[in-house]
Amino acid sequence: MKAGLVTRECHDLQTMAHWRMDLMASLQRISVITSSGK
């Protein structure tokens, strides 16, 4: 039971890290588009 909770927590952390990477990539893309638009 406890081991299952730990692995699930690790999975959530991985998902969060992946989500943050996607978010950062999207923000970079947006900033590049807006700066080139000027």
C-alpha positions as CSV (number, residue, x, y, z in Angstrom):
1,M,0.0,0.0,0.0
2,K,2.7,2.5,1.0
3,A,4.9,1.6,-1.9
4,G,2.0,2.2,-4.3
5,L,1.6,5.7,-2.8
6,V,5.3,6.5,-3.2
7,T,5.4,5.4,-6.9
8,R,2.2,7.3,-7.6
9,E,3.8,10.4,-6.0
10,C,6.9,10.0,-8.2
11,H,4.7,9.7,-11.2
12,D,2.9,12.9,-10.3
13,L,6.2,14.7,-9.9
14,Q,7.3,13.4,-13.3
15,T,4.0,14.6,-14.9
16,M,4.4,18.0,-13.3
17,A,8.0,18.3,-14.5
18,H,6.9,17.3,-18.0
19,W,4.0,19.8,-17.9
20,R,6.3,22.6,-16.8
21,M,8.7,21.8,-19.6
22,D,5.8,22.0,-22.1
23,L,4.7,25.3,-20.5
24,M,8.2,26.8,-20.7
25,A,8.5,25.7,-24.4
26,S,5.1,27.2,-25.2
27,L,6.1,30.5,-23.5
28,Q,9.4,30.6,-25.4
29,R,7.5,30.1,-28.6
30,I,5.0,32.8,-27.8
31,S,7.8,35.3,-26.8
32,V,9.7,34.5,-30.1
33,I,6.5,35.1,-32.1
34,T,5.7,38.4,-30.4
35,S,9.3,39.7,-30.6
36,S,9.5,38.8,-34.3
37,G,6.1,40.5,-34.8
38,K,7.5,43.8,-33.6
